[in-house]
Amino acid sequence: MLVAPEAELRGVSADDALERVLADVPVPRAAAEVADGPRIGVPELTGRGWTLIGGAGGLVVAGKLFGSDALTATGLAAGFALLLALAWVPAAGTSCR
């Protein structure tokens, strides 16, 4: 950083100018600091879970539209798997290894 000669005459160094700028300009926080933080103990769906819901719903709708029992059964099985996971994960707890 270059300091104007007038500022150098007043005794301002490049370090002083940089410290003033950093003190005046707000520093953006990381996304993890802005959020409320991890919600420990609260089950919530991941992106894969939401994709499973969409896929299961799509299979059930397609099964009804096309009259295919196999599509409907596959969609219902995916939905039941999701319900099982939503019940099992909070009961099993979490551990970091």
N, C-alpha and C positions, 0 to 999 in steps of 0.2 A: 504494500500500500504506500502510495506517495502522499506526502504531506506538503501543502503549499508553504513556500518560504515564510510567508507572514505568520503562519501557525507555528512554524519552528522557532521564529523569533519570540513568540509568546510562550515557548516552552512546551508546546504540544508535540508529543511523539506519535509515531504511527500506531504504537500499541495503545496509547491513550485514546486516539480517535476510534480505533477498532472496538475498544471496550465500551465507549459511548454509544456507538452504533448498535452493538449487541444488546446493550441495556435498554435501548429505546425501541428496538424492533421485536415484536412478539415472535417467539419461535413456535412453529406448529408442533403439536404433540402427535405422537404415534397413534395409529388407529386403536391399538390395544388400550392405550391410556384414556382415550376419549370414550370408549364403550364402558358400560357398567362393569365389565369384567366377566369372567366365566361364571355361569350360573350353575354352581355346584349343587348337585342333588335334584336339579330340575330336569326331567327328561325332555328333550326336544329333538325334532327330526333334523337330520343332516340333508344335504343336497341329494344324496342317494335315496334317503327315505322318501323325500318328496317325489323323486323320480319313480319310485316303486308305487306310490299312491297313484300317480298319473298313469303309469302303465297298467296297473290293476284295474283302474276305472275304465281305461280305454278298452281293455280286453273284455270287460263285462258288457260295455255298451256295444262293442263289435259283435260279441256273442249273441246279444239280443237282436241286433239289426239283421245279422245273417242267419239267425236260427241255429247257431252252432253251440251245442252243449259243451264241447271241448274248450272253446274260447272262454265261455262263461265260467267253467270250472277252474281254468287256469287263472283267471282274474280273481276269482273268489279265494283260491289257494294263496295267491300273492297277498291279498288283503288280510287273510288270517295269519300269514307269516309275519306281516307287519304288526298286527295286534299282539301276537305272541312276543315279538321283540320289544314292543312298548311296555308290556307287562313284566318281561323277564329282566331287562336291563336295570331298571331301578331296584328290583328286588335283589339282584346279584351284587349290586354295588360296583364301585370302580376301584381299581388298584393300579398303581404305576410301578412297573418293574424295571 
